[in-house]
């Protein structure tokens, strides 16, 4: 589970080169060696998923073979718990662009991967196999610096995508998060910007702006060593349970993917985040209160 959740541009380029139709040998799925990407007897399908706005996909360009699933089409305040779109809406979106229930999905955006990560978390919560969910390390701008893009849309036949129960769900609700505040083996992580954290956060939560995990130059993730140093600086380590929240569960999606890529096993995802927390009257504190506690 969660193997190769973050994949390099070379990983993607190798699969684009394997016939150009999104097929890749099963024996090499998840490997980073471009020379091996076209080998393997049992072909599986890789779908590149562009979650930028439709006008960007059509007008600016996209990765060859990518399909368009704009972020605002799988976010809904009237769907399932939190901002999930609802099972029927999700099935319709993925079916329309030709995604199958067992395809390898590589998501990307043009914002360091934060919107793409939200797509992947949504797919996981609706039962897509976690070993077939991948985040492109870097975004569209990073890819476009050195690699081919296109404005031609790929034509894939419509599928019948069906939601399944996930093998395990990282979702936790209000009560579970409230209990976590008094659990010495749990670290609650606020992934918002410093100023947002200072204005009010869950009691005892540590602040880890999700952008601290990305490299502004490469537009992808920092090295594993740098990531571990950043996480350890705020007390986030693999031996503790981690509970993530932000405002509307977008930014925690990126941090969740990063932690999974580093091998963190016990990571909880508070979909309701601060929006639900405040609506239910959950306790908060300011930075000043934290410093004087």
C-alpha positions in Angstrom: 0.0 0.0 0.0 1.1 3.6 -0.8 4.1 2.4 -2.7 5.5 4.9 -5.1 2.7 7.4 -4.3 5.0 10.2 -5.6 6.5 9.5 -9.0 9.1 11.4 -11.0 8.7 13.0 -14.4 11.0 10.3 -15.8 8.5 7.7 -14.5 5.7 9.4 -16.3 7.7 10.1 -19.5 8.8 6.4 -19.7 5.2 5.4 -19.7 4.2 7.9 -22.3 6.9 6.5 -24.5 5.5 2.9 -24.1 3.3 3.2 -27.2 1.9 6.6 -26.2 -1.4 5.0 -25.2 -1.1 4.9 -21.5 -0.3 1.2 -21.3 2.5 0.0 -19.1 3.8 -3.4 -18.1 2.6 -4.6 -14.7 6.1 -5.8 -13.7 7.4 -2.3 -13.8 4.5 -0.3 -12.4 5.8 2.0 -9.7 9.5 1.7 -10.7 11.5 4.7 -11.6 13.7 3.1 -14.3 12.7 4.5 -17.7 14.4 1.7 -19.6 12.2 -0.9 -18.0 8.9 1.0 -18.4 7.9 -0.7 -21.7 8.7 -4.2 -20.5 6.3 -6.6 -18.8 3.7 -8.9 -20.2 0.5 -7.8 -18.5 -0.3 -4.3 -19.7 -2.0 -2.0 -17.3 -3.4 1.4 -17.9 -1.9 4.7 -16.6 -4.1 7.7 -16.8 -2.7 11.2 -16.3 -5.2 13.4 -14.6 -5.0 17.2 -15.0 -6.9 18.9 -12.2 -6.4 22.5 -13.3 -9.3 24.6 -14.7 -10.6 23.4 -18.1 -9.5 26.6 -19.8 -5.9 25.9 -18.7 -6.0 22.3 -20.0 -7.4 23.5 -23.4 -5.7 26.8 -23.8 -2.3 26.5 -22.1 -1.7 22.9 -22.8 -1.3 19.7 -20.8 0.7 16.5 -20.6 0.3 14.2 -23.6 -2.5 11.7 -23.0 -3.9 13.5 -20.0 -7.6 13.8 -19.2 -9.2 16.9 -17.6 -10.9 16.6 -14.2 -11.0 20.2 -12.9 -10.7 20.6 -9.2 -14.0 22.5 -8.8 -15.8 19.6 -10.3 -14.9 17.2 -7.4 -15.4 19.6 -4.6 -18.8 20.2 -3.2 -20.1 21.7 0.1 -23.3 19.7 -0.5 -21.8 16.3 -1.1 -20.6 13.7 1.4 -18.9 14.5 4.7 -16.8 17.6 4.4 -16.0 18.7 0.8 -16.2 15.2 -0.9 -18.3 15.4 -4.1 -20.6 12.5 -3.4 -20.3 8.9 -4.8 -22.5 9.4 -7.9 -20.7 12.6 -8.9 -17.4 11.0 -8.6 -18.4 7.9 -10.6 -19.8 10.2 -13.3 -16.6 12.3 -13.5 -14.2 9.4 -13.8 -16.4 7.4 -16.2 -16.8 10.3 -18.5 -13.0 10.6 -19.0 -12.4 6.9 -19.5 -10.9 6.0 -16.1 -11.2 2.5 -14.9 -11.5 1.3 -11.3 -8.0 -0.4 -11.4 -6.1 2.1 -13.5 -2.9 3.8 -12.3 -3.8 7.4 -11.8 -1.1 10.1 -11.9 -2.5 13.5 -10.9 -0.9 16.9 -11.4 -1.8 20.6 -11.3 0.2 23.8 -11.5 0.3 24.6 -7.8 3.1 22.3 -6.4 0.6 19.4 -6.3 -1.8 20.6 -3.6 -4.9 20.3 -5.8 -3.6 17.0 -7.4 -3.2 15.6 -3.9 -6.8 16.4 -3.1 -7.8 14.3 -6.2 -5.8 11.4 -5.0 -7.2 11.5 -1.4 -10.7 11.6 -2.9 -9.9 8.6 -5.0 -8.6 6.7 -2.0 -11.6 7.5 0.1 -13.8 6.2 -2.7 -12.0 2.9 -2.8 -9.4 3.3 -5.6 -6.5 0.9 -4.9 -3.8 3.0 -3.1 -1.0 1.3 -4.9 -2.3 2.8 -8.1 -2.5 6.4 -6.9 0.4 8.6 -7.8 1.3 12.3 -7.5 3.6 13.8 -10.1 6.7 15.2 -8.4 6.5 18.7 -9.7 3.7 20.4 -11.5 2.7 21.4 -15.0 5.2 24.4 -15.1 8.0 22.1 -14.0 7.1 19.6 -16.7 6.8 22.2 -19.4 10.3 23.5 -18.8 11.9 20.4 -20.3 9.2 18.2 -21.7 6.6 18.0 -24.4 3.1 19.3 -23.8 0.1 19.5 -26.1 -3.3 21.2 -26.6 -4.8 18.2 -28.3 -7.2 16.3 -26.1 -6.9 12.5 -25.8 -9.9 10.4 -26.9 -10.7 7.6 -24.5 -13.9 5.6 -24.5 -16.3 6.2 -21.6 -16.1 3.6 -18.8 -18.4 2.6 -15.9 -16.4 3.6 -12.9 -17.9 2.3 -9.6 -17.0 3.5 -6.1 -15.8 0.8 -3.6 -15.2 0.6 0.1 -11.6 1.5 0.8 -9.4 -1.1 2.4 -8.9 1.3 5.2 -10.0 4.9 5.7 -7.9 7.6 7.3 -11.0 9.8 7.9 -11.7 10.9 11.5 -14.6 13.0 12.7 -15.0 15.7 15.2 -15.3 13.5 18.3 -12.1 11.6 17.5 -10.2 14.8 16.9 -11.4 16.2 20.2 -10.2 13.1 22.0 -6.8 13.4 20.3 -6.2 16.7 21.9 -5.5 14.9 25.2 -3.6 12.0 23.7 0.1 12.2 24.5 0.9 9.8 21.6 -0.9 11.9 19.0 0.4 15.1 17.3 -2.3 17.3 15.8 -1.0 19.2 12.8 -2.3 22.5 11.4 -1.1 22.8 7.8 -2.2 26.4 7.2 -0.1 29.5 6.9 1.6 31.0 10.0 -0.8 33.9 10.2 -3.9 31.7 10.1 -2.4 29.5 12.8 -1.7 32.5 15.0 -5.3 33.8 14.7 -6.7 30.5 16.1 -6.0 26.8 16.0 -6.9 23.6 17.8 -5.4 23.5 21.3 -1.9 22.0 21.3 -1.7 21.7 17.5 1.7 22.3 15.9 1.9 24.5 12.8 3.3 23.0 9.6 2.6 25.1 6.5 2.2 22.6 3.7 4.4 24.8 1.5 7.4 24.0 3.7 7.4 20.6 2.1 7.9 21.8 -1.4 10.9 23.2 -3.3 10.1 26.5 -5.0 12.7 26.0 -7.7 11.8 22.4 -8.7 8.1 22.9 -7.8 8.1 19.4 -6.4 8.8 17.9 -3.0 12.0 18.6 -1.1 14.4 15.7 -0.7 13.5 13.0 1.8 16.2 14.2 4.1 14.9 17.8 4.0 11.3 16.6 4.5 12.3 14.6 7.6 14.1 17.6 9.0 11.2 19.9 8.5 8.8 17.4 10.1 11.0 16.6 13.1 11.4 20.4 13.8 7.7 20.5 14.7 7.6 17.2 16.4 6.1 15.0 13.6 7.8 11.6 13.6 6.8 8.2 12.3 6.4 6.7 15.7 3.5 8.9 16.6 -0.1 9.1 15.4 -0.7 12.2 13.2 -4.0 14.0 12.9 -4.1 16.6 10.0 -6.4 19.5 9.5 -6.6 22.9 7.7 -9.7 24.9 6.7 -11.4 22.8 4.1 -9.2 19.7 3.8 -7.4 20.8 0.6 -4.0 21.6 2.1 -3.9 18.5 4.4 -4.3 16.4 1.3 -0.8 17.4 0.2 0.7 16.8 3.6 -1.1 13.4 3.8 0.4 12.3 0.5 3.9 13.4 1.7 3.6 11.5 4.9 2.5 8.4 3.1 5.4 8.7 0.7 7.7 8.8 3.7 6.2 5.6 5.2 4.1 7.1 7.9 1.4 4.5 8.8 -0.8 6.1 11.4 -2.1 9.3 9.7 -5.6 10.6 10.4 -7.4 12.9 8.0 -9.9 15.3 9.5 -12.1 16.1 6.5 -14.3 18.5 8.3 -11.2 20.5 9.3 -11.5 23.9 11.0 -14.7 24.7 9.1 -16.7 22.0 10.8 -14.7 22.4 14.1 -15.8 26.0 14.5 -19.4 25.3 13.4 -19.6 22.7 16.2 -18.1 25.0 18.8 -14.8 23.2 19.1 -12.2 24.8 21.4 -9.4 26.9 19.8 -6.5 29.0 21.0 -4.4 31.8 19.7 -0.6 31.9 19.3 -0.4 34.2 22.3 -2.3 31.7 24.5 0.0 28.9 23.2 3.1 30.8 24.2 1.9 31.6 27.7 0.5 28.1 28.4 
